Amino acid sequence: MAHGEFVLCMDGDSKLSSNTLRACVRHFADARVGAVAGNVKVINRNNIWSRIQALEYIEGLAMARKAQSFAHVVNIIPGPLGMFRKEVLREVGGYDHHTFAEDCDLTLKLLMHGWHIVYEPAAVAWVETPSSLLNLLKQRYRWTRGILQATTRHGWALWSPRRAGVNFWILWYMLFEGVVWPFSNVLSNLFFVYVSFEYGLITLLFFWWLQLTLLDLIAASYCVIIEKEDPKIIPYAILFRLLYINIIDVAKVLATIEEWRGTTMTWGKLEREGHL
């Protein structure tokens, strides 16, 4: 229905920064760019879970997309904010309903058709994230299974490096991040705990986790400074290491197992609290 050359897609419960259109559209001066991904930030920072997610979005999404954008290979255009050439959406068939991560699936279709995707940090979409553990797990369950479904649809690229080009590496990276890394984290944590108690290495285990937490604090500080974000969320990197990431990884492992088994799933719609 859009009459313009470019189409901006957003979630119905997102709030965009006033410069969004101007910041995104300038990238289309490059004829190879088919879409621009926006910068998603958490607006409801009212408890531990939402504040940790605010830090996670800055570190795990914003900074990762900056690195990917350097090579024009952003692998997920977020649902809360993405701008596309209309001709590109028509070329790839637009959004499909075959996965529970339609934004990831659409992004992969663009990449498979040879289009470049860049990230624009100045175009901000404020979103409301789950503020309870149950809703958070529902969301990450859907994300994990949806991304697995999207990568499966383009699975040929996993075994055809010459034909797929850079997409070969993108898909393997997504599988590593979504499957291999969570399984490795869960199993290694169980192994370290067992060895520490069985052989009296609790002190060494403590210092191992301490140095990882220090690295997390350094990384969080860097990302928060680069994003000009609130430094008050930096200490939540401690809880991220000790609690949050372990819970999320277990949820990813269970979601992966259920996806392999073909367990029926629903959208798992989240209840919004009206912070936007």
C-alpha positions as CSV (number, residue, x, y, z in Angstrom):
1,M,0.0,0.0,0.0
2,A,3.0,2.3,0.5
3,H,3.5,4.8,-2.4
4,G,7.0,5.9,-1.5
5,E,10.4,4.4,-2.5
6,F,11.2,3.5,1.1
7,V,9.2,1.7,3.8
8,L,9.8,2.0,7.5
9,C,8.6,-0.9,9.6
10,M,8.1,-0.7,13.4
11,D,6.3,-2.6,16.1
12,G,3.0,-1.1,17.2
13,D,4.4,-0.6,20.7
14,S,7.7,1.0,19.8
15,K,8.4,4.7,20.2
16,L,10.9,6.2,17.6
17,S,13.3,9.0,18.0
18,S,12.4,12.2,16.1
19,N,15.4,11.9,13.7
20,T,14.7,8.3,12.7
21,L,13.7,8.9,9.1
22,R,16.5,11.3,8.3
23,A,19.1,9.1,10.0
24,C,18.1,5.9,8.1
25,V,17.3,7.2,4.7
26,R,20.8,8.7,4.0
27,H,22.3,5.1,3.9
28,F,20.3,4.4,0.7
29,A,22.6,6.7,-1.2
30,D,24.6,3.5,-1.6
31,A,22.7,1.5,-4.2
32,R,23.9,-1.8,-2.6
33,V,22.0,-1.1,0.6
34,G,18.7,-2.8,0.8
35,A,17.8,-2.1,4.4
36,V,18.8,-0.2,7.5
37,A,18.5,-1.6,11.1
38,G,17.7,0.7,14.0
39,N,19.0,0.9,17.5
40,V,16.7,-0.7,20.0
41,K,16.7,0.6,23.6
42,V,14.8,-0.4,26.8
43,I,12.5,2.2,28.2
44,N,11.1,0.4,31.3
45,R,14.1,0.2,33.6
46,N,12.1,-0.3,36.8
47,N,13.4,-3.5,38.2
48,I,16.4,-5.9,38.1
49,W,15.2,-7.9,35.1
50,S,14.5,-4.8,32.9
51,R,17.7,-3.1,33.9
52,I,19.8,-6.1,33.0
53,Q,18.0,-6.2,29.7
54,A,18.8,-2.5,29.1
55,L,22.5,-3.4,29.5
56,E,22.1,-6.5,27.4
57,Y,20.6,-4.5,24.5
58,I,23.4,-2.1,24.6
59,E,26.2,-4.7,24.7
60,G,24.7,-7.7,22.9
61,L,22.6,-5.9,20.2
62,A,23.9,-2.4,19.6
63,M,27.6,-3.1,19.8
64,A,27.3,-6.4,17.9
65,R,25.3,-4.7,15.1
66,K,28.0,-2.0,14.9
67,A,30.6,-4.6,14.2
68,Q,28.3,-6.4,11.7
69,S,27.5,-3.1,10.0
70,F,31.2,-2.5,9.3
71,A,30.9,-5.4,6.7
72,H,27.3,-4.6,5.7
73,V,26.1,-8.0,7.1
74,V,23.7,-7.1,9.9
75,N,22.0,-10.5,10.5
76,I,18.7,-9.3,12.1
77,I,16.8,-6.1,11.3
78,P,14.9,-5.7,14.5
79,G,11.1,-5.7,14.4
80,P,10.9,-2.4,16.4
81,L,12.7,-0.5,13.7
82,G,13.8,-1.2,10.2
83,M,13.8,0.7,6.9
84,F,13.7,-1.0,3.5
85,R,13.7,-0.2,-0.2
86,K,10.2,-1.1,-1.3
87,E,11.5,-2.8,-4.4
88,V,13.7,-5.0,-2.2
89,L,10.7,-6.1,-0.1
90,R,8.8,-7.0,-3.3
91,E,11.8,-8.8,-4.6
92,V,12.2,-11.1,-1.6
93,G,8.5,-11.5,-1.0
94,G,8.1,-9.4,2.2
95,Y,7.4,-10.9,5.6
96,D,6.6,-14.6,5.8
97,H,4.6,-16.4,8.4
98,H,6.6,-19.7,8.4
99,T,8.7,-18.8,11.5
100,F,8.3,-17.2,14.9
101,A,11.1,-14.7,14.1
102,E,9.8,-13.1,10.9
103,D,12.3,-10.2,11.3
104,C,15.3,-12.6,11.3
105,D,13.8,-14.6,8.3
106,L,13.3,-11.4,6.3
107,T,16.8,-10.2,7.0
108,L,18.3,-13.5,5.9
109,K,16.2,-13.4,2.6
110,L,17.7,-9.9,1.9
111,L,21.2,-11.2,2.5
112,M,20.7,-14.3,0.4
113,H,19.6,-12.0,-2.5
114,G,22.9,-10.1,-2.2
115,W,21.7,-6.9,-0.6
116,H,23.7,-5.1,2.0
117,I,22.3,-4.2,5.4
118,V,23.7,-1.5,7.7
119,Y,23.0,-0.4,11.2
120,E,22.1,3.2,12.2
121,P,22.8,3.9,15.9
122,A,21.2,7.3,15.8
123,A,17.8,5.9,14.8
124,V,16.4,4.7,18.2
125,A,13.4,2.6,18.9
126,W,12.3,2.6,22.6
127,V,10.7,-0.7,23.6
128,E,9.1,-2.2,26.6
129,T,10.8,-5.4,27.7
130,P,9.5,-8.1,30.0
131,S,9.8,-7.1,33.6
132,S,9.0,-10.5,35.1
133,L,11.1,-13.7,34.8
134,L,8.3,-15.7,33.3
135,N,7.6,-13.3,30.5
136,L,11.3,-12.9,29.8
137,L,11.6,-16.7,29.4
138,K,8.6,-16.8,27.1
139,Q,10.2,-14.2,24.9
140,R,13.7,-15.9,24.8
141,Y,12.0,-19.2,24.1
142,R,10.3,-17.7,21.1
143,W,13.4,-15.9,19.9
144,T,15.5,-19.1,20.1
145,R,13.1,-21.3,18.3
146,G,12.2,-18.6,15.7
147,I,15.9,-18.0,14.8
148,L,16.4,-21.8,14.5
149,Q,13.4,-21.9,12.2
150,A,14.8,-19.0,10.1
151,T,18.2,-20.5,9.7
152,T,16.7,-23.9,8.8
153,R,14.8,-22.2,5.9
154,H,18.1,-21.1,4.5
155,G,20.0,-24.1,5.6
156,W,21.5,-24.8,2.2
157,A,24.0,-21.9,2.8
158,L,25.5,-23.9,5.7
159,W,26.9,-26.4,3.3
160,S,27.6,-24.3,0.3
161,P,30.4,-21.8,1.2
162,R,31.2,-20.9,-2.4
163,R,27.6,-20.3,-3.5
164,A,26.5,-18.6,-0.2
165,G,29.6,-16.4,0.2
166,V,29.5,-14.4,3.4
167,N,26.1,-15.8,4.2
168,F,27.8,-19.1,5.0
169,W,29.7,-17.4,7.9
170,I,26.6,-15.5,9.0
171,L,24.5,-18.6,9.4
172,W,27.2,-20.5,11.2
173,Y,27.7,-17.6,13.5
174,M,24.0,-17.5,14.3
175,L,23.9,-21.2,15.1
176,F,27.0,-20.9,17.3
177,E,25.5,-18.0,19.2
178,G,22.1,-19.6,19.5
179,V,22.9,-23.2,20.0
180,V,26.6,-24.1,20.6
181,W,27.4,-21.3,23.0
182,P,24.4,-21.8,25.3
183,F,25.0,-25.6,25.5
184,S,28.7,-25.0,26.1
185,N,27.9,-22.5,28.9
186,V,25.5,-24.8,30.7
187,L,27.7,-27.9,30.4
188,S,30.9,-26.1,31.4
189,N,29.2,-24.5,34.4
190,L,28.0,-27.8,35.6
191,F,31.5,-29.3,35.0
192,F,33.3,-26.5,36.9
193,V,30.9,-26.8,39.9
194,Y,31.3,-30.6,40.0
195,V,35.1,-30.5,39.8
196,S,35.3,-27.7,42.4
197,F,33.3,-29.5,45.0
198,E,34.7,-32.9,44.2
199,Y,38.4,-31.9,44.2
200,G,38.2,-28.9,46.6
201,L,38.8,-26.2,43.9
202,I,36.1,-23.8,45.1
203,T,38.6,-21.0,45.6
204,L,39.8,-21.4,42.0
205,L,36.2,-21.4,40.7
206,F,35.5,-18.2,42.6
207,F,38.5,-16.4,41.0
208,W,37.5,-17.8,37.6
209,W,34.1,-16.3,37.8
210,L,35.6,-13.1,39.4
211,Q,37.8,-12.5,36.4
212,L,34.9,-13.1,34.0
213,T,32.8,-10.6,36.0
214,L,35.6,-8.0,35.9
215,L,35.8,-8.4,32.1
216,D,32.0,-8.0,31.9
217,L,32.3,-4.7,33.9
218,I,35.0,-3.4,31.6
219,A,33.0,-4.3,28.5
220,A,29.8,-2.8,30.0
221,S,31.6,0.4,30.8
222,Y,33.0,0.7,27.3
223,C,29.6,0.1,25.7
224,V,27.7,2.4,28.0
225,I,30.2,5.2,27.3
226,I,30.1,4.7,23.5
227,E,26.3,4.7,23.6
228,K,26.2,7.7,26.0
229,E,23.9,5.7,28.2
230,D,23.2,5.8,32.0
231,P,26.3,4.6,33.9
232,K,24.0,3.4,36.7
233,I,23.3,0.2,34.7
234,I,27.0,-0.8,34.6
235,P,26.9,-2.7,38.0
236,Y,24.2,-4.9,36.6
237,A,26.9,-6.6,34.6
238,I,27.7,-8.5,37.9
239,L,24.2,-10.0,38.0
240,F,24.3,-10.6,34.3
241,R,27.3,-12.9,34.8
242,L,26.2,-14.6,38.1
243,L,22.5,-15.0,37.4
244,Y,21.0,-13.7,34.2
245,I,23.1,-15.4,31.5
246,N,22.8,-18.8,33.2
247,I,19.0,-18.6,33.3
248,I,18.8,-17.4,29.7
249,D,21.2,-20.2,28.4
250,V,19.1,-22.9,30.1
251,A,16.0,-21.5,28.4
252,K,17.8,-21.5,25.1
253,V,18.9,-25.1,25.6
254,L,15.4,-26.2,26.4
255,A,14.0,-24.3,23.4
256,T,16.5,-25.8,21.1
257,I,15.7,-29.3,22.3
258,E,11.9,-28.7,21.8
259,E,12.6,-27.3,18.3
260,W,14.5,-30.4,17.3
261,R,11.7,-32.5,18.7
262,G,9.1,-30.5,16.8
263,T,7.1,-29.5,19.9
264,T,4.1,-27.4,19.1
265,M,4.5,-23.7,20.1
266,T,2.4,-20.6,20.2
267,W,3.3,-16.9,19.9
268,G,3.4,-16.4,23.7
269,K,2.1,-12.8,23.5
270,L,3.5,-10.7,26.3
271,E,1.4,-8.5,28.5
272,R,2.4,-4.8,28.1
273,E,2.5,-2.5,31.1
274,G,2.1,0.9,29.3
275,H,5.5,2.5,29.8
276,L,5.5,3.9,26.3
